[in-house]
Amino acid sequence: MKKKLSDLSGNMLALATGILFAIFIVICLEIFLLLFNRYQDRTKTITWNTPGTHMQKDRLFGYKYKPGSLAYSTKKVNGSIKDKITYTIDKYGRRGTTVEPPQGRNNYIGFLGCSVVFGLHVNDNETLPYYAGVYSPAYSPYNYGVGGYGPQQMLIRLKETAIRDEIKQRRGIFIYVFIDAHIARAAGSMKIISHWGKGMPCYIIDNNGKLIRKGDFRTVRPVRTFIYDIIGKSNIARSFKLDWPPGYPEQDILLTYRIIEDSYEAYKKDFGNDEFYVLIFPGSKFGKRLIPYLKRCGIKYLDYSGIDFRGKEFKVEGDTHPCPKAYRILAEKLTKDLGISDK
């Protein structure tokens, strides 16, 4: 009996020693990566700064752009300002898309999505919606993109706001621009929660198969949000680009689709037509997994995942977002594929 107690004590001591050693290693790694990341941040040649003066908290969306605001994004090269980008936000919270000439534009072409639609680090006249208006003179473009949004904010925009009243033309097209990160935003992954997404809308599919909004991620999943917030902000997570759940489980793909499907139904009800498209953005690796679902309920889609925008000439200098050249190429192809181009 004494021998068993002695063996048990020895095993418990070994386990405790192993746990403490593992914690010590994690702390050392975290400190090392903290110093390394700070060094990397200080030595960056090109940096971008976009103060959030044009943002405000919102009950429906989590956050949104301040109507009628003006904001700037500045690029610094070796610490000196080399470029200044202007963001014009209209009275409805949309990015400015004034296209010349305004006459003869009797149709609308609206865009929903995130910073890829909004046009982070490019001017009002260099975004995808703007160029779409340039290439389709019978259409007036509308930019409803907001940085960091997922498909759930699109659903709220179409279902719970007076978006139809904000567009004067009676006929037209709406395009949702999908990127892979929207799956994580719909599901509320660790990377999203630990950075900007705690207050984003949280949708679930209930036991009856119905899509419902439960609140936001912070109120629906408080414990998970707390854990994600701590781990996701660590230098270990940043350095190794860790996220949870890893990859994109089928249940998250399905949730994303269901949000898109309900958005499509809300668009049809409010606008009286089914000219709603999902544009799968160049470079997407997971958009094709949505296609069988989209086909099932008849949602139109444009699969541009095979277009290669990986080169530096297609990116904003010092950032991963598309540059005006990429948007112009995509807009020209998009308007031709929709049959609305004048080229």
C-alpha positions as CSV (number, residue, x, y, z in Angstrom):
1,M,0.0,0.0,0.0
2,K,2.9,2.3,0.9
3,K,4.6,1.5,-2.3
4,K,1.4,2.4,-4.3
5,L,1.1,5.7,-2.5
6,S,4.8,6.4,-3.1
7,D,4.4,5.6,-6.8
8,L,1.3,7.8,-7.0
9,S,3.1,10.7,-5.3
10,G,6.1,10.2,-7.7
11,N,3.8,10.3,-10.7
12,M,1.9,13.4,-9.5
13,L,5.2,15.1,-8.8
14,A,6.5,14.2,-12.3
15,L,3.2,15.4,-13.9
16,A,3.3,18.7,-11.9
17,T,7.0,19.2,-12.9
18,G,6.1,18.6,-16.6
19,I,3.2,21.0,-16.5
20,L,5.4,23.7,-14.9
21,F,8.2,23.2,-17.4
22,A,5.7,23.4,-20.3
23,I,4.3,26.7,-18.9
24,F,7.9,28.0,-18.5
25,I,8.6,27.2,-22.1
26,V,5.4,28.9,-23.3
27,I,6.2,32.0,-21.3
28,C,9.8,32.1,-22.7
29,L,8.5,31.7,-26.2
30,E,5.9,34.4,-25.7
31,I,8.5,36.8,-24.4
32,F,10.9,36.0,-27.3
33,L,8.2,36.5,-29.9
34,L,7.0,39.7,-28.3
35,L,10.5,41.2,-28.6
36,F,10.8,39.8,-32.1
37,N,7.5,41.2,-33.3
38,R,8.3,44.6,-31.8
39,Y,11.6,44.6,-33.7
40,Q,9.8,43.6,-36.9
41,D,7.2,46.4,-36.5
42,R,10.0,49.0,-35.9
43,T,11.9,47.9,-38.9
44,K,9.1,47.9,-41.4
45,T,9.9,50.1,-44.4
46,I,6.2,50.7,-45.3
47,T,3.4,51.2,-42.8
48,W,-0.2,52.2,-43.1
49,N,-2.3,54.0,-40.5
50,T,-6.0,54.4,-40.7
51,P,-7.5,56.1,-37.5
52,G,-11.0,54.8,-36.7
53,T,-12.5,58.3,-36.6
54,H,-15.1,57.3,-39.2
55,M,-16.3,54.3,-37.2
56,Q,-19.0,54.1,-34.6
57,K,-20.6,51.3,-32.5
58,D,-24.0,50.1,-33.7
59,R,-26.6,47.8,-32.3
60,L,-27.4,46.0,-35.5
61,F,-24.0,45.6,-37.1
62,G,-21.7,45.8,-34.2
63,Y,-20.0,48.8,-35.8
64,K,-20.5,50.9,-38.9
65,Y,-19.2,54.0,-40.7
66,K,-20.3,57.3,-39.5
67,P,-22.7,58.8,-42.0
68,G,-21.4,61.9,-43.7
69,S,-17.9,61.5,-42.3
70,L,-14.5,61.9,-44.0
71,A,-11.4,59.8,-43.1
72,Y,-7.9,59.3,-44.2
73,S,-5.3,56.5,-44.5
74,T,-1.7,57.5,-44.6
75,K,1.3,55.5,-46.0
76,K,4.7,56.1,-44.4
77,V,7.9,55.0,-46.0
78,N,10.8,54.9,-43.6
79,G,8.8,57.0,-41.2
80,S,7.9,59.8,-43.7
81,I,4.4,60.3,-45.1
82,K,4.4,59.5,-48.8
83,D,0.7,59.1,-49.6
84,K,-2.6,60.1,-48.2
85,I,-5.8,58.3,-49.1
86,T,-9.3,59.8,-48.7
87,Y,-12.4,57.9,-47.6
88,T,-15.7,59.7,-48.2
89,I,-18.7,58.3,-46.4
90,D,-22.1,59.5,-47.6
91,K,-25.3,60.1,-45.5
92,Y,-26.2,56.4,-45.7
93,G,-22.8,55.2,-44.5
94,R,-21.7,54.1,-48.0
95,R,-18.3,54.8,-49.6
96,G,-18.4,57.6,-52.2
97,T,-18.7,56.4,-55.8
98,T,-19.3,59.4,-57.9
99,V,-18.8,58.4,-61.5
100,E,-18.9,60.7,-64.6
101,P,-21.1,61.3,-66.4
102,P,-24.0,60.9,-64.0
103,Q,-26.6,61.2,-66.8
104,G,-28.2,58.0,-68.3
105,R,-27.5,55.8,-65.3
106,N,-31.0,54.4,-65.0
107,N,-29.9,51.1,-63.3
108,Y,-28.1,50.3,-60.1
109,I,-25.1,48.0,-59.4
110,G,-24.7,47.6,-55.6
111,F,-21.7,45.9,-53.9
112,L,-21.8,44.3,-50.5
113,G,-18.8,42.9,-48.6
114,C,-15.8,43.9,-46.5
115,S,-12.6,46.0,-47.0
116,V,-12.1,44.4,-50.5
117,V,-15.4,46.1,-51.6
118,F,-14.8,49.3,-49.5
119,G,-11.3,49.7,-51.0
120,L,-8.9,49.9,-48.1
121,H,-5.9,52.1,-48.9
122,V,-7.3,53.3,-52.3
123,N,-9.1,56.5,-53.1
124,D,-12.9,56.8,-53.8
125,N,-12.2,56.7,-57.5
126,E,-10.1,53.5,-57.4
127,T,-12.4,50.9,-55.8
128,L,-14.1,48.0,-57.5
129,P,-17.6,49.6,-57.4
130,Y,-16.2,52.8,-58.9
131,Y,-14.5,51.0,-61.8
132,A,-17.7,48.9,-62.3
133,G,-19.5,52.2,-62.8
134,V,-16.9,53.4,-65.3
135,Y,-17.3,50.3,-67.4
136,S,-21.1,50.2,-67.3
137,P,-22.4,53.7,-68.2
138,A,-26.0,52.7,-67.8
139,Y,-25.5,51.7,-64.1
140,S,-24.9,53.8,-61.0
141,P,-22.6,52.1,-58.5
142,Y,-23.2,51.8,-54.8
143,N,-20.4,50.8,-52.4
144,Y,-21.8,49.1,-49.2
145,G,-18.5,47.5,-48.2
146,V,-17.3,47.9,-44.6
147,G,-13.9,46.8,-43.4
148,G,-14.0,43.6,-41.4
149,Y,-17.6,42.7,-42.1
150,G,-18.8,39.2,-42.7
151,P,-21.9,37.9,-44.5
152,Q,-24.0,38.4,-41.4
153,Q,-23.8,42.2,-41.8
154,M,-24.9,41.8,-45.4
155,L,-28.0,40.0,-44.2
156,I,-28.8,42.7,-41.7
157,R,-28.3,45.4,-44.3
158,L,-30.7,43.7,-46.7
159,K,-33.3,42.5,-44.2
160,E,-33.4,45.0,-41.4
161,T,-32.6,48.4,-43.0
162,A,-34.3,50.6,-45.6
163,I,-31.7,49.9,-48.3
164,R,-34.3,49.9,-51.0
165,D,-35.1,53.5,-50.2
166,E,-31.5,54.5,-50.4
167,I,-31.3,53.6,-54.1
168,K,-33.2,55.8,-56.6
169,Q,-33.0,53.5,-59.6
170,R,-35.7,50.8,-59.9
171,R,-33.8,48.1,-61.8
172,G,-30.3,46.7,-61.3
173,I,-27.9,44.2,-59.8
174,F,-26.5,43.5,-56.4
175,I,-23.2,41.7,-55.9
176,Y,-21.8,40.1,-52.7
177,V,-18.0,39.8,-52.9
178,F,-17.0,36.7,-51.0
179,I,-13.5,36.1,-49.6
180,D,-12.5,33.0,-47.6
181,A,-12.2,35.0,-44.3
182,H,-16.0,35.6,-44.4
183,I,-16.4,32.0,-43.2
184,A,-14.4,32.7,-40.1
185,R,-16.3,35.9,-39.5
186,A,-19.7,34.2,-39.8
187,A,-18.6,31.5,-37.4
188,G,-16.7,33.8,-35.0
189,S,-13.2,32.2,-35.0
190,M,-10.5,33.0,-32.5
191,K,-8.7,35.4,-34.8
192,I,-11.9,37.4,-35.4
193,I,-13.0,37.4,-31.8
194,S,-9.6,38.5,-30.4
195,H,-9.2,41.4,-32.8
196,W,-12.3,43.3,-33.8
197,G,-15.2,40.9,-33.9
198,K,-16.5,40.4,-30.3
199,G,-19.5,42.6,-31.0
200,M,-20.3,41.2,-34.5
201,P,-23.7,39.6,-35.0
202,C,-23.9,35.9,-34.1
203,Y,-26.1,33.7,-36.2
204,I,-26.8,30.0,-35.6
205,I,-28.8,27.2,-37.3
206,D,-31.3,25.9,-34.7
207,N,-32.5,22.4,-34.2
208,N,-35.3,23.0,-36.7
209,G,-32.8,24.1,-39.4
210,K,-33.8,27.7,-39.1
211,L,-31.2,30.5,-39.3
212,I,-31.6,32.8,-36.3
213,R,-29.7,35.7,-34.8
214,K,-28.9,35.1,-31.1
215,G,-27.1,38.4,-30.3
216,D,-23.4,39.0,-30.7
217,F,-20.5,36.7,-30.1
218,R,-19.7,38.3,-26.8
219,T,-23.2,37.8,-25.3
220,V,-23.9,34.4,-26.9
221,R,-20.5,32.7,-26.1
222,P,-19.0,34.6,-23.2
223,V,-16.6,31.9,-22.0
224,R,-15.4,31.0,-25.5
225,T,-15.0,34.7,-26.3
226,F,-12.9,35.2,-23.1
227,I,-10.6,32.3,-24.0
228,Y,-10.3,33.3,-27.6
229,D,-9.5,36.9,-26.6
230,I,-6.6,35.8,-24.4
231,I,-5.0,33.2,-26.7
232,G,-5.7,35.0,-30.0
233,K,-3.9,38.2,-28.8
234,S,-0.8,36.3,-27.8
235,N,2.4,36.7,-29.8
236,I,2.5,33.0,-30.3
237,A,-0.8,33.1,-32.1
238,R,0.2,36.1,-34.1
239,S,3.6,34.7,-35.2
240,F,2.3,31.3,-36.2
241,K,-1.0,32.7,-37.6
242,L,-3.0,30.4,-35.4
243,D,-6.8,30.3,-35.5
244,W,-9.5,28.1,-34.1
245,P,-11.2,26.1,-35.4
246,P,-8.4,25.3,-37.9
247,G,-9.4,25.4,-41.6
248,Y,-13.1,25.7,-42.4
249,P,-15.3,22.9,-41.0
250,E,-18.3,22.0,-43.2
251,Q,-20.6,23.3,-40.5
252,D,-19.1,26.8,-40.9
253,I,-19.4,26.5,-44.7
254,L,-23.0,25.6,-44.3
255,L,-23.6,28.5,-41.9
256,T,-22.0,31.0,-44.4
257,Y,-24.2,29.6,-47.1
258,R,-27.4,29.9,-45.1
259,I,-26.6,33.5,-44.3
260,I,-26.1,34.1,-48.1
261,E,-29.3,32.3,-48.9
262,D,-31.3,34.4,-46.5
263,S,-29.7,37.5,-47.9
264,Y,-30.7,36.5,-51.4
265,E,-34.3,36.0,-50.2
266,A,-34.3,39.4,-48.5
267,Y,-33.0,41.0,-51.6
268,K,-35.6,39.4,-53.8
269,K,-38.4,40.5,-51.5
270,D,-37.2,44.1,-51.2
271,F,-36.0,44.8,-54.7
272,G,-38.5,42.6,-56.6
273,N,-35.9,40.8,-58.8
274,D,-33.4,37.9,-58.4
275,E,-30.4,39.8,-59.9
276,F,-28.2,38.9,-56.9
277,Y,-24.8,37.5,-57.5
278,V,-22.1,36.0,-55.3
279,L,-18.6,36.9,-56.7
280,I,-16.0,34.5,-55.4
281,F,-12.9,36.7,-55.2
282,P,-9.6,35.8,-56.9
283,G,-7.4,33.5,-54.8
284,S,-10.3,32.0,-52.9
285,K,-9.5,28.4,-51.8
286,F,-12.9,27.6,-50.2
287,G,-15.4,29.5,-52.3
288,K,-15.9,26.4,-54.5
289,R,-17.3,24.6,-51.5
290,L,-20.2,27.1,-51.6
291,I,-21.0,26.5,-55.2
292,P,-23.1,23.3,-54.8
293,Y,-25.2,25.1,-52.1
294,L,-25.6,28.1,-54.4
295,K,-26.7,26.0,-57.3
296,R,-29.2,24.2,-55.1
297,C,-31.3,27.3,-54.5
298,G,-30.5,29.1,-57.8
299,I,-28.3,31.9,-56.6
300,K,-26.2,33.2,-59.4
301,Y,-22.4,33.3,-58.9
302,L,-19.2,34.4,-60.6
303,D,-16.3,32.1,-59.8
304,Y,-13.1,34.3,-60.1
305,S,-11.1,32.2,-57.7
306,G,-8.8,31.1,-60.5
307,I,-7.6,34.7,-61.3
308,D,-4.1,35.2,-60.0
309,F,-3.7,38.4,-58.0
310,R,-0.8,37.2,-55.9
311,G,1.8,39.4,-57.6
312,K,3.0,42.6,-56.0
313,E,1.6,44.6,-58.9
314,F,-1.9,43.7,-57.8
315,K,-1.4,44.6,-54.1
316,V,-1.3,48.0,-52.3
317,E,2.3,48.7,-51.5
318,G,3.1,47.5,-48.0
319,D,-0.3,45.7,-47.6
320,T,-2.2,42.7,-48.8
321,H,-5.3,44.5,-50.1
322,P,-5.9,44.9,-53.8
323,C,-4.5,47.9,-55.6
324,P,-6.4,50.0,-58.2
325,K,-5.0,47.9,-61.1
326,A,-6.5,44.8,-59.6
327,Y,-9.9,46.4,-59.1
328,R,-9.9,47.8,-62.6
329,I,-9.1,44.5,-64.2
330,L,-11.8,42.8,-62.1
331,A,-14.4,45.4,-62.9
332,E,-13.8,45.2,-66.6
333,K,-14.2,41.4,-66.5
334,L,-17.2,41.6,-64.2
335,T,-19.2,44.0,-66.3
336,K,-18.4,42.0,-69.5
337,D,-19.6,38.8,-67.8
338,L,-22.8,40.5,-66.7
339,G,-23.4,41.9,-70.2
340,I,-23.5,45.5,-69.0
341,S,-20.1,46.8,-70.2
342,D,-19.8,49.4,-73.0
343,K,-16.5,47.8,-74.1
